[in-house]
Amino acid sequence: MTRAFAQHFGVLRAVLRRMFASKLAGFLNILVIGIALSLPAGMYLLLQNAQGLVAQFSGTPQVSLFLAMNTKAEEVERLRKQLAQHPAIAGAEFVTRAQALEQLKQSTGLADLIGGLEKNPLPDAFVIHPKPGDAQALAGLRDELAKLPGVELAQLDSDWAYKLEALLKFGRLAVLILASLLSLALIAVTFNTIRLQILTQRDEIEVSKLIGATDGFIRRPFLYFGAMQGLFGGIMAWLIVTVSLLLLNLPLHELSQLYASQFMLHPLSPGDSLSLLLFSVYLGWLGAWLSVVRHLSQIEPR
């Protein structure tokens, strides 16, 4: 076990020496990978922050339950208990007919006209505050509440929710397409880098095969090289995104104060950061593996 670990560690050290044999070339390769990975990572992060900002200003949509005019007090109390126990409801506020009419007077400025009505035409109502969810879940909650006894009509203020969900869905698709295209480009870069290394070490590979080295033993340093190049590229991408956010937060803080807000861009979470690094390692390893499988089989001892 110790011997195997020492062998892998020795290969890793040799790979790092080879990677930075030309410091400028090694740094430029890592920088290119970092910039390419930082583009979708930055877009994803801005999308996450935009989602929080829109939710902050838009608030959670409300469901209004208008009760039948002949609903009795016992039925109202029973409905109140049902709403309080519902797992998808954060809170429910009961608005009497008199309160609704008074709010209508204050909001419309037609107090004289409304005061001339012979009777109050407004029903009792519950204003429901759902727990956060997507537009489909909110619509399902509205349809469920509309079937409760005593409910005449259920309305959902969901226009903004549908628009926000459509916008975020578009943004996620754009990030996915960009990430896919750049991933293919990074695989191609690693593929070509490993191909050049194989060509420059052709004689060494032939000698290794002559003395009985297995394909796995020959492949190992190239796969390590691709994985390590991907890892350093992922770290570079994380640094680019983090530093960019710090620079953007300085003017954003001044702007948010003008609007009496404390909004700021939040960095990548630990989970997202780990995912970025693992994904970059995988891309580097995959590009190296494809290149090794493609070109190593063409080299045979003469």
C-alpha positions in Angstrom: 0.0 0.0 0.0 2.8 2.4 1.0 4.8 1.5 -2.1 1.8 2.1 -4.4 1.2 5.4 -2.8 4.8 6.3 -3.2 4.7 5.4 -6.9 1.6 7.6 -7.5 3.2 10.4 -5.5 6.4 10.2 -7.6 4.4 10.3 -10.8 2.5 13.3 -9.5 5.7 15.2 -8.7 7.1 14.4 -12.1 3.9 15.7 -13.7 4.1 18.9 -11.8 7.7 19.4 -12.8 6.9 18.8 -16.4 3.8 21.1 -16.3 5.9 24.0 -15.0 9.1 23.3 -16.9 8.2 26.3 -18.9 6.6 28.5 -16.3 5.1 31.0 -18.7 3.6 28.3 -21.0 2.2 26.4 -18.0 0.7 29.5 -16.5 -0.9 30.6 -19.8 -2.5 27.1 -20.3 -4.0 27.3 -16.8 -5.1 30.9 -17.4 -6.9 30.0 -20.6 -8.7 27.1 -18.8 -9.6 29.4 -15.8 -11.0 32.2 -18.0 -13.1 29.6 -20.0 -14.5 28.0 -16.8 -15.1 31.4 -15.1 -17.6 32.5 -17.8 -20.3 29.9 -17.1 -19.5 29.9 -13.4 -19.8 33.7 -13.3 -23.1 33.6 -15.2 -24.4 30.9 -12.9 -23.5 33.0 -9.9 -25.1 36.2 -11.2 -28.2 34.1 -12.0 -28.3 32.9 -8.4 -27.9 36.4 -7.0 -30.5 37.8 -9.5 -33.0 35.3 -8.3 -32.5 36.4 -4.7 -32.8 40.1 -5.7 -36.0 39.6 -7.6 -37.5 37.5 -4.8 -36.5 40.2 -2.3 -38.3 43.0 -4.2 -41.3 41.0 -5.5 -42.1 39.1 -2.3 -44.1 35.9 -2.2 -47.3 35.8 -4.2 -50.5 35.6 -2.2 -53.6 33.5 -2.6 -56.9 35.3 -1.9 -59.8 33.1 -0.8 -63.2 34.8 -1.2 -65.9 33.1 0.9 -69.5 32.7 0.0 -71.8 35.4 1.2 -73.8 33.0 3.4 -70.7 31.5 5.1 -71.3 31.1 8.9 -68.9 31.9 11.7 -68.4 28.2 12.5 -67.4 27.4 8.9 -65.0 30.4 8.9 -63.3 29.1 12.1 -63.1 25.5 10.7 -61.5 26.9 7.5 -59.1 28.9 9.6 -57.9 25.8 11.4 -57.5 23.9 8.1 -55.4 26.7 6.6 -53.2 26.9 9.8 -52.4 23.1 9.5 -51.7 23.1 5.8 -48.0 22.2 5.1 -47.6 24.6 2.1 -49.0 27.7 3.9 -46.8 30.0 5.9 -49.6 32.1 7.3 -53.2 33.1 6.7 -54.9 36.4 7.4 -58.7 36.7 7.7 -60.2 39.9 6.3 -63.8 40.7 7.2 -66.2 42.3 4.8 -66.1 45.6 6.7 -62.2 45.6 6.6 -62.2 44.9 2.9 -64.6 47.8 2.2 -62.6 50.2 4.3 -59.4 49.2 2.5 -61.2 49.7 -0.8 -62.2 53.2 0.3 -58.7 54.2 1.2 -57.0 52.7 -1.9 -59.4 54.1 -4.5 -60.2 57.5 -3.1 -63.9 56.9 -3.9 -65.1 57.0 -0.3 -68.2 59.1 -1.1 -69.3 56.8 -3.9 -68.7 53.6 -1.9 -70.4 55.1 1.1 -73.6 55.6 -0.9 -73.9 51.8 -1.5 -77.0 50.3 0.2 -75.0 47.2 1.4 -71.5 45.9 1.4 -71.0 43.9 -1.8 -67.6 42.5 -0.6 -67.3 39.0 0.9 -65.2 37.8 3.8 -61.8 36.6 2.6 -58.6 34.9 3.7 -55.2 36.2 2.4 -52.9 33.2 2.2 -49.1 33.6 2.4 -47.7 30.4 0.8 -44.3 29.0 1.5 -41.7 29.6 -1.3 -42.3 27.4 -4.4 -42.4 27.5 -8.1 -45.3 28.7 -10.2 -46.7 25.3 -10.8 -46.7 24.5 -7.1 -48.5 27.8 -6.3 -51.1 27.1 -9.0 -51.7 23.7 -7.5 -52.1 25.2 -4.1 -54.7 27.6 -5.5 -56.7 24.9 -7.1 -56.6 22.8 -3.9 -57.8 25.7 -1.7 -60.6 26.5 -4.2 -62.2 23.2 -3.4 -62.5 23.8 0.3 -66.0 24.2 1.7 -67.2 27.7 1.9 -64.7 29.1 -0.7 -66.4 30.8 -3.6 -63.3 31.9 -5.5 -59.5 31.5 -5.2 -57.2 33.9 -6.9 -53.4 33.7 -7.2 -51.2 36.7 -7.8 -48.8 34.7 -9.9 -48.0 36.8 -13.0 -44.6 37.8 -11.7 -43.9 34.2 -10.5 -44.5 32.8 -14.0 -42.4 35.6 -15.6 -39.6 35.1 -13.1 -39.6 31.4 -13.6 -39.5 31.8 -17.4 -36.6 34.2 -17.1 -34.6 32.0 -14.8 -35.3 29.0 -17.0 -33.9 30.9 -20.0 -30.9 31.9 -18.0 -30.2 28.4 -16.8 -30.5 27.1 -20.4 -28.0 29.8 -21.6 -25.6 28.8 -18.8 -25.9 25.2 -19.7 -25.3 25.8 -23.4 -22.3 28.0 -22.7 -20.8 25.5 -20.2 -21.2 22.7 -22.7 -19.5 24.5 -25.5 -16.6 25.7 -23.3 -16.3 22.2 -21.8 -15.8 20.8 -25.3 -13.3 23.4 -26.0 -11.3 22.6 -22.8 -11.4 18.9 -23.6 -10.0 19.8 -27.1 -7.2 21.9 -25.5 -6.2 19.1 -23.1 -6.5 16.5 -25.9 -4.1 18.5 -28.1 -1.7 19.2 -25.2 -1.4 15.5 -24.3 -1.0 14.6 -28.0 2.0 16.9 -28.3 3.5 15.3 -25.1 3.0 11.8 -26.5 4.7 12.8 -29.7 7.7 14.3 -27.9 8.0 11.2 -25.7 7.5 8.7 -28.4 10.9 7.1 -28.1 10.6 6.9 -24.3 7.2 5.2 -24.7 8.6 2.7 -27.2 11.4 1.8 -24.8 8.9 1.4 -21.9 6.8 -1.0 -24.0 9.9 -3.0 -25.0 10.8 -3.6 -21.3 7.2 -4.7 -20.6 5.5 -1.6 -19.2 1.7 -1.9 -19.3 -0.5 0.5 -21.1 -1.9 1.5 -17.7 1.5 2.4 -16.4 2.3 4.5 -19.5 -1.1 6.2 -19.4 -0.8 7.2 -15.8 1.4 10.4 -16.0 -0.6 11.7 -19.0 -3.9 11.3 -17.1 -2.4 12.9 -14.0 -1.2 15.8 -16.2 -4.7 16.4 -17.6 -6.3 16.1 -14.2 -3.8 18.5 -12.5 -4.1 21.0 -15.4 -7.9 20.9 -14.9 -7.6 21.3 -11.2 -5.3 24.4 -11.5 -7.6 25.8 -14.1 -10.6 25.3 -11.8 -8.7 27.1 -9.0 -7.9 29.9 -11.4 -11.6 30.1 -12.4 -12.6 30.3 -8.8 -10.1 33.1 -8.1 -11.3 35.1 -11.2 -15.0 34.8 -10.1 -14.3 35.6 -6.5 -12.1 38.6 -7.2 -14.6 39.9 -9.8 -17.4 39.7 -7.2 -15.3 41.7 -4.7 -14.6 44.4 -7.3 -18.3 44.5 -8.3 -19.5 44.7 -4.7 -17.7 48.0 -4.1 -19.8 50.1 -6.5 -22.9 47.9 -5.9 -22.8 48.8 -2.2 -22.9 52.5 -3.0 -25.8 51.9 -5.5 -27.8 49.8 -3.1 -27.5 52.5 -0.4 -29.2 55.0 -2.8 -32.2 52.7 -2.9 -32.2 52.1 0.8 -31.1 48.4 0.3 -28.3 46.2 1.5 -28.1 44.0 -1.5 -24.7 42.5 -2.4 -23.4 39.7 -4.6 -22.8 36.5 -2.7 -19.8 34.4 -3.7 -19.9 30.7 -4.7 -21.0 28.4 -1.9 -18.6 25.7 -0.6 -20.7 23.1 -2.5 -20.6 25.1 -5.8 -16.9 25.7 -5.4 -16.2 22.0 -4.9 -18.4 21.2 -7.9 -16.4 23.6 -10.0 -13.1 22.1 -9.0 -14.3 18.5 -9.5 -15.8 19.4 -12.9 -12.6 21.0 -14.1 -10.6 18.0 -12.9 -12.9 15.7 -14.8 -12.7 17.7 -18.0 -8.9 17.7 -17.8 -8.8 13.9 -17.1 -11.3 13.2 -19.9 -9.4 15.2 -22.5 -6.2 13.4 -21.5 -7.8 10.0 -21.6 -9.3 10.5 -25.0 -5.9 11.7 -26.3 -4.0 8.8 -24.8 -6.4 6.2 -26.1 -6.3 7.7 -29.5 -2.5 8.1 -29.9 -0.9 5.6 -27.6 -2.3 2.7 -29.5 -0.5 4.0 -32.6 2.9 3.7 -31.0 4.5 0.2 -31.1 8.1 -0.8 -30.6 10.1 -1.0 -33.9 
